[in-house]
Every structure is written in C-alpha cells, then in structure tokens.
C-alpha cells in the first residue's frame, strides 16, 4: 500500500503531524510513504523507516504555479491513499491531479471541491488532535495518537547540557529578549554546559546573548546546523529553554525537559504535545493571544512582562 503525505511547511507543525502519521503507519505497517513538504519538514521527517520517497515542494519557484503543480502531481503519480496536512489550494490540486482515488484533508472550499473526503477538526483542540481528525478519515476504527516522534538519533553530550533557543521564525512577537535569556543562562551555568541554537536569521541574536555571558564557556550553534543536526542536538539536551518555535516541538519529540515561553500565540493549540516534563511561562493579557507576527499595539507586554526570575524558577522545577 502506498500513502502520499503532504506535510505542513513549518518545522514545528510538521513535527506535530507525526503522531497522526505514526498512527496511520501502525494501522498500515506495510505502507510505503511518499513525503512532500518544505525543505525543513522533509529533512526532519524523511528518516521515517516507512518513507520510500520524499520530495521538496518547489512549485512556487519560477513560471506558473498551477502548471508546476500539475507537472509535480504527474511526477508523484497515483497512490492508494493521500493526505494533506496543509489547508491550501495547491495542495488540494496536487492530490487531485496525482490521480489518487482516496484523498483527504481539512475542510475548505477548495478541498471540498477537489478531495474525496474532508473534515472540520474540533475546536478548541491541540494541533496534534486536529491532524488526528484529518488522518481519521483514512481509518474506520478510532485512531489513537501518541507522542511526537522523530527518527533521528539524539546526540550524546559529555555533561548535562542546557539548550537555549532565543528565536522564532514566525515573527518578532514570539521572541523573548536576548538580555533575559542571558540572565537565565548565567543563573544556570553552574549546573550545565550551555548551547545556543538558532537559524541563519538568528545569528546576531545568539551573538548578543553570547556577548552578555563573558567568562562563561558556551557553544554557539546558531546558523551552523543542518535540520538533521539541529534535531539530534536538541534531542540530547538535559534541559531546554525556548520560545514557541519549531525547536520546541522537536525537543518534545525527545521528551526533553523544557521551559516554553509563550506570548502572542495559543498555548493550548501549539504547546508541547504529551511532554510531561514541560512548563509553560506566560501571562494572561486582554490582547493575547493576538496571533500576529509583530505586536500590533507596539508594547509587546505579553513577552516584555515575563521576567528572567520566572523562567529560572520554572527551570529549577524541572531540574
């Protein structure tokens, strides 16, 4: 049996789709997966033992995207079943033009038109549960989902290691402040080696934190890791302190004790899934969650009001 899986674009969302994917694979242990997604989502999930093919979706690049999508669909070919975790016109068309007879996704005007079955996931619910509701369309029996799962072996550190992730790709509103991360790192440096993480656009932020930690030996990996290396190094941590971000969900897949700092996003929808060693630090505010990339009111109080002492206390609770 062949199963075509269209992954979410963001790393964190792709990782949150893994419980649904694992549940489908448990129901269909002989299934061969074809994975389609962004570069980062494919790099994280291509290691699944049932993945036989993976493709980075480049239909946006050059020319007419509808024509590119049609050609890509014909390259993928028909599968026994297909699921898209994206709610996007071109992903619906991709499944439709692939010639696959059973296609499922989230209910929308385009998916209702081009897919064979759609569902409107229950709200409010965690994104993992929403993805489960979509995958349920491919199974007659109730589909039970477990923890997040990545098939990349965790890195082995020589000593207890604290990871700090000051970035968040979605936008500045999700980012706590470098000076506060530095205060937390300094307070915990007597117990842990410290590693800074970040993407190519977060190098300066990591350097800012590093400059505030004079005299404390740290490893700065910001902008220096592949997706596979990032997942591996996150997976071996003793403790992780992070904004709401893709790396936060990667850490949850390895059950890393984590302090997650939330401001403008819905913590009940995108918090770490099934990580019992996770603490959320956030403040109830009238204007949050606004779900904006930048603070629309200009004050950013949802993050600015969170103190380093609060985060340090949460971290010590997990130690």
Secondary structure, 3 states (H helix, E strand, C coil): CEEEEECCCCHHHHHHCHHHHHHHHHHCCCCEEEEEECHHHHHHHCCCCCEEEEEECCCCCCCCHHHHHHHHHHHHCCCCEEEECCCCHHHHHHHHHHCCCCEEEECCHHHHHHCCEEECCCCCCCHHHHHHHHHHHHCCCCCCCCCCCCCCCCCCCCCCEEEEECCCCCCHHHCCCHHHHHHHHHHHCCCCEEEEECCHHHHHHHHHHHHCCCCCCEEECCCCCCHHHHHHHHHCCCEEEEECCHHHHHHHHCCCCEEEECCCCCHHHHCCCCCCCEEEECCCCCCCCCCCCCCCCCCCHHHHCCCHHHHHHHHHHHC
